[in-house]
Amino acid sequence: MKRVFIQSPIGVLELKGNAERLTSVLFKDAETVTNPKKIPNELIDAVVQLQEYFDGERKKFNLKLSPEGTDFQKRVWQQLQEIPFGKTMSYQQMANQLGNPKVIRAAASANGKNPISIIIPCHRVIGSDGLLTGYAGGLHRKKWLLEHENPSPQQTLF
């Protein structure tokens, strides 16, 4: 398993993977950032695609992913990848799409355990009331990511 630390506009990200798959993208408080000349070949595509995303040039990732989790978690993470760039979904909508409105807490828990941040866009899930709720990377990062993806959201009239 190879790993690299990269600096992003919202902090340090640690990427892990091998020649076949990306296994994690997690926020780190560490100040260690690997020199770009030392990015393992196995992770170059992921680093480039994340940089393109942060530069506003990429809306969809094209990487082979292999998050480790239960079958239910993997179903949730697969569903997250169906949420379009610049859009959001509520936890209740996610549970409904999973086929059982009662799995809302389990779906929210799986969302919070997503090991491949940003690429599997768990930041696109919000509360039913439209408020930002829970994000393993911190609500300030979730807010930044949502604003990055939709810089001028539709204003609603009251």
KEDRENBA-449758 format. One line per field, with one value per atom (N, C-alpha, C): chain; atom name; z, x negated, y negated. Coordinates in nm, 3 decimals, padded with zeros to 5 digits, always signed. Atoms other than C-alpha are relative to their C-alpha. Layout:
c	(A	...)
a	(CA	...)
c3	(Z	...)
c1	(X	...)
c2	(Y	...)
% end
This chain:
c	(A	A	A	A	A	A	A	A	A	A	A	A	A	A	A	A	A	A	A	A	A	A	A	A	A	A	A	A	A	A	A	A	A	A	A	A	A	A	A	A	A	A	A	A	A	A	A	A	A	A	A	A	A	A	A	A	A	A	A	A	A	A	A	A	A	A	A	A	A	A	A	A	A	A	A	A	A	A	A	A	A	A	A	A	A	A	A	A	A	A	A	A	A	A	A	A	A	A	A	A	A	A	A	A	A	A	A	A	A	A	A	A	A	A	A	A	A	A	A	A	A	A	A	A	A	A	A	A	A	A	A	A	A	A	A	A	A	A	A	A	A	A	A	A	A	A	A	A	A	A	A	A	A	A	A	A	A	A	A	A	A	A	A	A	A	A	A	A	A	A	A	A	A	A	A	A	A	A	A	A	A	A	A	A	A	A	A	A	A	A	A	A	A	A	A	A	A	A	A	A	A	A	A	A	A	A	A	A	A	A	A	A	A	A	A	A	A	A	A	A	A	A	A	A	A	A	A	A	A	A	A	A	A	A	A	A	A	A	A	A	A	A	A	A	A	A	A	A	A	A	A	A	A	A	A	A	A	A	A	A	A	A	A	A	A	A	A	A	A	A	A	A	A	A	A	A	A	A	A	A	A	A	A	A	A	A	A	A	A	A	A	A	A	A	A	A	A	A	A	A	A	A	A	A	A	A	A	A	A	A	A	A	A	A	A	A	A	A	A	A	A	A	A	A	A	A	A	A	A	A	A	A	A	A	A	A	A	A	A	A	A	A	A	A	A	A	A	A	A	A	A	A	A	A	A	A	A	A	A	A	A	A	A	A	A	A	A	A	A	A	A	A	A	A	A	A	A	A	A	A	A	A	A	A	A	A	A	A	A	A	A	A	A	A	A	A	A	A	A	A	A	A	A	A	A	A	A	A	A	A	A	A	A	A	A	A	A	A	A	A	A	A	A	A	A	A	A	A	A	A	A	A	A	A	A	A	A	A	A	A	A	A	A	A	A	A	A	A	A	A	A	A	A	A	A	A	A	A	A	A	A	A	A	A	A	A	A	A	A	A	A	A	A	A)
a	(N	CA	C	N	CA	C	N	CA	C	N	CA	C	N	CA	C	N	CA	C	N	CA	C	N	CA	C	N	CA	C	N	CA	C	N	CA	C	N	CA	C	N	CA	C	N	CA	C	N	CA	C	N	CA	C	N	CA	C	N	CA	C	N	CA	C	N	CA	C	N	CA	C	N	CA	C	N	CA	C	N	CA	C	N	CA	C	N	CA	C	N	CA	C	N	CA	C	N	CA	C	N	CA	C	N	CA	C	N	CA	C	N	CA	C	N	CA	C	N	CA	C	N	CA	C	N	CA	C	N	CA	C	N	CA	C	N	CA	C	N	CA	C	N	CA	C	N	CA	C	N	CA	C	N	CA	C	N	CA	C	N	CA	C	N	CA	C	N	CA	C	N	CA	C	N	CA	C	N	CA	C	N	CA	C	N	CA	C	N	CA	C	N	CA	C	N	CA	C	N	CA	C	N	CA	C	N	CA	C	N	CA	C	N	CA	C	N	CA	C	N	CA	C	N	CA	C	N	CA	C	N	CA	C	N	CA	C	N	CA	C	N	CA	C	N	CA	C	N	CA	C	N	CA	C	N	CA	C	N	CA	C	N	CA	C	N	CA	C	N	CA	C	N	CA	C	N	CA	C	N	CA	C	N	CA	C	N	CA	C	N	CA	C	N	CA	C	N	CA	C	N	CA	C	N	CA	C	N	CA	C	N	CA	C	N	CA	C	N	CA	C	N	CA	C	N	CA	C	N	CA	C	N	CA	C	N	CA	C	N	CA	C	N	CA	C	N	CA	C	N	CA	C	N	CA	C	N	CA	C	N	CA	C	N	CA	C	N	CA	C	N	CA	C	N	CA	C	N	CA	C	N	CA	C	N	CA	C	N	CA	C	N	CA	C	N	CA	C	N	CA	C	N	CA	C	N	CA	C	N	CA	C	N	CA	C	N	CA	C	N	CA	C	N	CA	C	N	CA	C	N	CA	C	N	CA	C	N	CA	C	N	CA	C	N	CA	C	N	CA	C	N	CA	C	N	CA	C	N	CA	C	N	CA	C	N	CA	C	N	CA	C	N	CA	C	N	CA	C	N	CA	C	N	CA	C	N	CA	C	N	CA	C	N	CA	C	N	CA	C	N	CA	C	N	CA	C	N	CA	C	N	CA	C	N	CA	C	N	CA	C	N	CA	C	N	CA	C	N	CA	C	N	CA	C	N	CA	C	N	CA	C	N	CA	C	N	CA	C	N	CA	C)
c3	(+00.000	+00.000	+00.000	+00.011	-00.106	+00.060	-00.050	+00.046	-00.032	+00.025	-00.014	+00.073	-00.059	+00.163	-00.101	+00.089	-00.048	+00.070	-00.053	+00.037	-00.090	+00.075	-00.067	+00.057	-00.053	-00.022	+00.136	-00.127	+00.280	+00.095	-00.091	+00.443	-00.066	+00.047	+00.412	-00.019	+00.029	+00.250	-00.007	+00.012	+00.290	-00.095	+00.097	-00.009	+00.017	-00.006	+00.009	-00.113	+00.105	-00.264	-00.052	+00.065	-00.482	-00.151	+00.145	-00.854	-00.055	+00.049	-00.885	+00.046	-00.058	-00.657	+00.101	-00.104	-00.439	+00.119	-00.116	-00.085	+00.100	-00.092	+00.110	-00.040	+00.008	+00.096	+00.128	-00.130	+00.447	+00.035	-00.050	+00.601	+00.115	-00.108	+00.827	+00.057	-00.064	+01.076	-00.015	+00.014	+01.006	-00.098	+00.089	+00.842	-00.108	+00.094	+00.647	-00.137	+00.137	+00.275	-00.083	+00.082	+00.042	-00.118	+00.115	-00.218	-00.126	+00.119	-00.555	-00.081	+00.072	-00.701	+00.059	-00.068	-00.457	+00.003	+00.004	-00.542	-00.060	+00.056	-00.586	-00.132	+00.130	-00.944	+00.013	-00.020	-00.814	+00.037	-00.048	-00.679	-00.086	+00.083	-00.954	-00.057	+00.058	-01.124	+00.104	-00.105	-00.795	+00.039	-00.035	-00.708	-00.109	+00.112	-01.054	-00.006	+00.008	-01.053	+00.117	-00.114	-00.704	-00.026	+00.030	-00.813	-00.104	+00.101	-01.120	+00.063	-00.071	-00.893	+00.077	-00.079	-00.661	-00.088	+00.095	-00.964	-00.077	+00.069	-01.086	-00.140	+00.134	-01.393	-00.009	+00.000	-01.291	+00.084	-00.071	-01.192	+00.033	-00.022	-01.202	+00.001	-00.012	-01.094	-00.081	+00.078	-01.305	+00.059	-00.072	-01.058	+00.044	-00.054	-00.951	+00.151	-00.145	-00.589	+00.068	-00.078	-00.323	+00.148	-00.142	+00.005	+00.079	-00.084	+00.286	+00.095	-00.087	+00.469	-00.014	+00.008	+00.518	-00.133	+00.123	+00.229	+00.001	-00.009	+00.354	-00.021	+00.018	+00.379	-00.147	+00.141	+00.026	-00.086	+00.073	-00.098	+00.017	-00.026	+00.068	-00.079	+00.070	-00.076	-00.151	+00.143	-00.422	-00.032	+00.022	-00.389	+00.005	-00.008	-00.287	-00.133	+00.128	-00.618	-00.109	+00.096	-00.796	+00.017	-00.023	-00.647	-00.095	+00.097	-00.927	+00.065	-00.039	-00.889	+00.016	-00.024	-00.740	+00.056	-00.055	-00.604	+00.140	-00.132	-00.258	+00.014	-00.032	-00.109	+00.152	-00.145	+00.240	+00.044	-00.055	+00.467	-00.018	+00.017	+00.445	-00.145	+00.141	+00.064	-00.027	+00.019	+00.081	+00.052	-00.057	+00.310	-00.090	+00.089	+00.081	-00.126	+00.121	-00.223	+00.029	-00.038	-00.033	+00.016	-00.004	-00.019	+00.135	-00.131	+00.348	+00.077	-00.069	+00.509	+00.144	-00.140	+00.850	+00.016	-00.013	+00.769	+00.000	+00.006	+00.793	+00.091	-00.092	+01.098	-00.048	+00.052	+00.949	-00.123	+00.120	+00.621	+00.039	-00.048	+00.806	+00.061	-00.059	+01.000	-00.109	+00.111	+00.679	-00.073	+00.064	+00.524	+00.077	-00.084	+00.817	+00.002	+00.002	+00.776	-00.139	+00.136	+00.409	+00.003	-00.005	+00.369	-00.119	+00.119	+00.033	-00.016	+00.000	+00.104	-00.136	+00.120	-00.179	-00.124	+00.120	-00.451	+00.014	-00.034	-00.287	+00.079	-00.052	-00.219	+00.116	-00.118	+00.129	+00.045	-00.035	+00.164	-00.064	+00.070	-00.068	+00.072	-00.077	+00.198	+00.112	-00.098	+00.415	+00.077	-00.077	+00.670	-00.081	+00.071	+00.557	+00.000	-00.009	+00.666	-00.083	+00.084	+00.424	+00.072	-00.076	+00.701	-00.014	+00.000	+00.699	+00.132	-00.120	+00.941	-00.019	-00.003	+01.032	-00.122	+00.103	+00.827	+00.071	-00.071	+00.940	-00.015	+00.022	+00.792	+00.063	-00.062	+00.979	-00.088	+00.075	+00.879	-00.084	+00.080	+00.759	-00.135	+00.127	+00.495	-00.086	+00.073	+00.399	-00.068	+00.054	+00.352	-00.118	+00.107	+00.140	-00.125	+00.114	-00.081	-00.073	+00.062	-00.140	-00.074	+00.066	-00.221	-00.123	+00.114	-00.451	-00.117	+00.104	-00.642	-00.052	+00.039	-00.653	+00.052	-00.053	-00.613	+00.005	-00.005	-00.686	+00.003	-00.010	-00.555	-00.025	+00.024	-00.651	+00.130	-00.116	-00.410	+00.003	-00.010	-00.280	+00.052	-00.044	-00.236	+00.109	-00.112	+00.086	-00.018)
c1	(-00.085	+00.000	-00.090	+00.074	-00.140	+00.084	-00.074	-00.050	-00.075	+00.057	-00.107	+00.087	-00.071	-00.012	-00.004	-00.003	+00.103	+00.070	-00.064	+00.198	+00.118	-00.118	+00.549	+00.045	-00.050	+00.737	+00.069	-00.068	+00.908	-00.080	+00.086	+00.612	-00.073	+00.081	+00.382	+00.089	-00.069	+00.519	-00.102	+00.083	+00.368	+00.070	-00.052	+00.421	-00.073	+00.060	+00.363	+00.056	-00.046	+00.379	-00.113	+00.099	+00.200	+00.017	-00.005	+00.156	+00.140	-00.135	+00.515	+00.107	-00.112	+00.725	-00.044	+00.014	+00.751	+00.083	-00.071	+00.845	+00.043	-00.044	+00.864	-00.051	+00.036	+00.858	+00.057	-00.044	+00.871	-00.068	+00.056	+00.821	-00.094	+00.097	+00.517	-00.036	+00.044	+00.411	-00.150	+00.145	+00.049	-00.043	+00.054	-00.163	-00.090	+00.087	-00.359	+00.065	-00.047	-00.311	-00.115	+00.103	-00.505	-00.033	+00.047	-00.712	+00.061	-00.062	-00.531	-00.090	+00.091	-00.842	+00.001	+00.002	-00.786	+00.138	-00.132	-00.425	-00.018	+00.011	-00.411	+00.077	-00.065	-00.325	+00.143	-00.133	-00.022	+00.104	-00.092	+00.129	+00.002	+00.009	+00.043	+00.136	-00.131	+00.385	+00.092	-00.087	+00.566	-00.042	+00.050	+00.344	+00.037	-00.031	+00.390	+00.150	-00.144	+00.767	+00.051	-00.039	+00.802	-00.042	+00.046	+00.594	+00.091	-00.092	+00.816	+00.134	-00.124	+01.121	-00.012	+00.018	+00.984	-00.020	+00.020	+00.888	+00.127	-00.126	+01.249	+00.006	+00.008	+01.156	+00.060	-00.053	+01.306	+00.126	-00.126	+01.662	+00.028	-00.021	+01.640	-00.136	+00.126	+01.363	+00.006	+00.011	+01.244	-00.114	+00.100	+01.057	+00.061	-00.045	+01.082	-00.010	-00.007	+01.193	+00.021	-00.019	+01.178	+00.011	-00.018	+01.318	+00.030	-00.025	+01.316	+00.115	-00.115	+01.644	+00.096	-00.102	+01.953	+00.074	-00.079	+02.184	+00.095	-00.091	+02.433	-00.075	+00.078	+02.164	-00.036	+00.036	+02.052	+00.119	-00.120	+02.411	+00.022	-00.016	+02.431	-00.105	+00.107	+02.095	+00.020	-00.032	+02.202	+00.110	-00.109	+02.521	-00.052	+00.056	+02.319	-00.061	+00.064	+02.135	+00.100	-00.105	+02.468	+00.051	-00.045	+02.526	-00.081	+00.072	+02.441	-00.080	+00.083	+02.173	+00.090	-00.076	+02.322	+00.139	-00.132	+02.630	-00.016	+00.001	+02.723	+00.119	-00.107	+02.942	+00.009	-00.015	+03.087	-00.028	+00.019	+03.012	+00.126	-00.126	+03.381	+00.017	-00.007	+03.371	-00.093	+00.095	+03.066	+00.061	-00.061	+03.246	+00.114	-00.109	+03.549	-00.053	+00.058	+03.332	-00.063	+00.053	+03.175	+00.113	-00.114	+03.527	+00.067	-00.061	+03.608	-00.020	+00.013	+03.681	-00.049	+00.042	+03.603	-00.151	+00.146	+03.231	-00.074	+00.062	+03.168	-00.122	+00.115	+02.938	-00.116	+00.105	+02.748	-00.066	+00.054	+02.710	-00.088	+00.081	+02.586	-00.130	+00.121	+02.340	-00.097	+00.085	+02.210	-00.060	+00.047	+02.183	-00.120	+00.106	+01.967	-00.125	+00.117	+01.736	-00.060	+00.052	+01.667	-00.152	+00.146	+01.291	-00.060	+00.054	+01.259	+00.071	-00.060	+01.353	-00.013	-00.008	+01.439	+00.033	-00.022	+01.415	+00.130	-00.132	+01.702	+00.063	-00.040	+01.894	+00.099	-00.086	+02.035	+00.034	-00.029	+02.021	+00.129	-00.122	+02.324	+00.128	-00.118	+02.557	+00.022	-00.034	+02.737	+00.124	-00.121	+03.017	+00.125	-00.127	+03.380	+00.045	-00.035	+03.413	-00.093	+00.092	+03.135	-00.125	+00.117	+02.882	-00.114	+00.117	+02.530	-00.004	+00.011	+02.503	-00.114	+00.106	+02.214	-00.087	+00.098	+01.899	-00.128	+00.120	+01.598	-00.117	+00.107	+01.370	+00.026	-00.037	+01.549	+00.098	-00.103	+01.845	-00.058	+00.060	+01.615	-00.048	+00.043	+01.476	+00.121	-00.122	+01.821	+00.056	-00.051	+01.936	-00.086	+00.089	+01.628	+00.023	-00.019	+01.678	+00.132	-00.130	+02.047	-00.001	+00.009	+01.973	-00.091	+00.090	+01.688	+00.076	-00.074	+01.926	+00.120	-00.116	+02.211	-00.019	+00.036	+02.067	+00.113	-00.113	+02.393	+00.131	-00.122	+02.677	+00.124	-00.127	+03.031	+00.051	-00.059	+03.177	+00.150	-00.144	+03.523	+00.067	-00.077	+03.782	+00.096	-00.090	+03.981	+00.131)
c2	(+00.118	+00.000	-00.124	+00.126	-00.338	-00.111	+00.115	-00.672	-00.128	+00.131	-01.040	-00.103	+00.113	-01.361	-00.113	+00.116	-01.654	-00.115	+00.120	-02.009	-00.034	+00.043	-02.113	-00.134	+00.127	-02.440	+00.015	-00.021	-02.282	+00.088	-00.073	-02.113	+00.116	-00.112	-01.817	+00.123	-00.124	-01.502	+00.112	-00.119	-01.158	+00.097	-00.095	-00.929	+00.131	-00.134	-00.554	+00.084	-00.088	-00.297	+00.086	-00.083	-00.049	-00.014	+00.012	+00.010	+00.021	-00.031	+00.134	-00.096	+00.073	-00.085	-00.106	+00.100	-00.393	+00.049	-00.054	-00.286	-00.106	+00.104	-00.610	-00.138	+00.141	-00.989	-00.060	+00.048	-01.131	-00.132	+00.125	-01.474	+00.031	-00.017	-01.495	-00.137	+00.123	-01.757	-00.019	+00.004	-01.674	-00.108	+00.101	-01.939	+00.062	-00.068	-01.679	+00.008	-00.008	-01.720	+00.055	-00.062	-01.492	-00.089	+00.074	-01.668	+00.063	-00.057	-01.629	+00.094	-00.089	-01.464	+00.141	-00.129	-01.180	+00.066	-00.064	-01.095	+00.140	-00.135	-00.717	+00.010	-00.017	-00.621	+00.046	-00.056	-00.433	-00.106	+00.103	-00.756	-00.127	+00.120	-01.006	-00.040	+00.033	-00.984	-00.062	+00.053	-01.044	-00.142	+00.133	-01.341	-00.100	+00.090	-01.494	-00.031	+00.022	-01.444	-00.085	+00.086	-01.595	-00.144	+00.136	-01.895	-00.066	+00.053	-01.937	-00.036	+00.029	-01.920	-00.133	+00.123	-02.189	-00.122	+00.110	-02.401	-00.034	+00.024	-02.384	+00.058	-00.057	-02.180	+00.141	-00.137	-01.842	+00.005	-00.017	-01.757	+00.146	-00.142	-01.379	+00.070	-00.074	-01.145	+00.129	-00.123	-00.855	+00.082	-00.078	-00.634	+00.132	-00.128	-00.272	-00.009	+00.016	-00.276	+00.135	-00.122	-00.008	-00.035	+00.032	-00.138	+00.127	-00.117	+00.116	-00.030	+00.017	+00.159	+00.116	-00.104	+00.371	-00.011	+00.005	+00.455	-00.119	+00.113	+00.196	-00.132	+00.122	-00.073	-00.019	+00.009	+00.006	-00.040	+00.043	-00.031	-00.150	+00.144	-00.374	-00.077	+00.072	-00.479	+00.001	-00.006	-00.363	-00.101	+00.095	-00.568	-00.143	+00.134	-00.874	-00.043	+00.031	-00.854	-00.035	+00.033	-00.898	-00.143	+00.138	-01.245	-00.091	+00.083	-01.491	-00.113	+00.114	-01.756	-00.122	+00.122	-02.073	+00.023	-00.032	-01.893	+00.059	-00.062	-01.769	+00.093	-00.095	-01.498	+00.003	-00.010	-01.466	+00.144	-00.135	-01.172	+00.082	-00.072	-01.083	+00.047	-00.040	-01.083	+00.119	-00.110	-00.857	+00.130	-00.120	-00.611	+00.049	-00.038	-00.616	+00.068	-00.060	-00.542	+00.136	-00.131	-00.254	+00.101	-00.090	-00.112	+00.016	-00.012	-00.160	-00.131	+00.128	-00.499	+00.013	-00.020	-00.347	+00.017	-00.018	-00.300	-00.133	+00.133	-00.674	-00.010	+00.008	-00.641	+00.086	-00.089	-00.348	-00.062	+00.065	-00.538	-00.118	+00.113	-00.847	+00.048	-00.057	-00.633	+00.046	-00.046	-00.473	-00.118	+00.122	-00.817	-00.057	+00.053	-00.929	+00.084	-00.090	-00.630	+00.014	-00.003	-00.695	-00.022	+00.014	-00.635	-00.074	+00.067	-00.813	-00.135	+00.133	-01.174	-00.068	+00.084	-01.413	+00.083	-00.082	-01.145	+00.078	-00.052	-00.957	-00.114	+00.132	-01.279	+00.000	+00.000	-01.233	-00.142	+00.139	-01.612	-00.050	+00.041	-01.631	+00.041	-00.041	-01.487	-00.100	+00.104	-01.742	+00.042	-00.027	-01.749	-00.026	+00.019	-01.734	-00.146	+00.142	-02.097	-00.088	+00.075	-02.197	-00.047	+00.043	-02.256	+00.099	-00.087	-02.122	+00.076	-00.081	-01.836	+00.097	-00.099	-01.611	+00.013	-00.029	-01.575	+00.035	-00.047	-01.376	-00.098	+00.096	-01.642	-00.135	+00.127	-01.920	-00.077	+00.072	-02.136	-00.113	+00.107	-02.417	+00.054	-00.060	-02.179	+00.037	-00.035	-02.053	-00.124	+00.126	-02.413	-00.045	+00.040	-02.491	+00.085	-00.091	-02.183	-00.029	+00.028	-02.259	-00.134	+00.131	-02.624	+00.008	-00.020	-02.514	+00.063	-00.070	-02.287	-00.081	+00.079	-02.537	-00.142	+00.132	-02.888	-00.102	+00.093	-03.067	+00.078	-00.079	-02.850	-00.085	+00.068	-02.937	-00.061	+00.066	-03.187	+00.033	-00.024	-03.104	-00.125	+00.117	-03.376	+00.042	-00.030	-03.388	-00.069)
% end
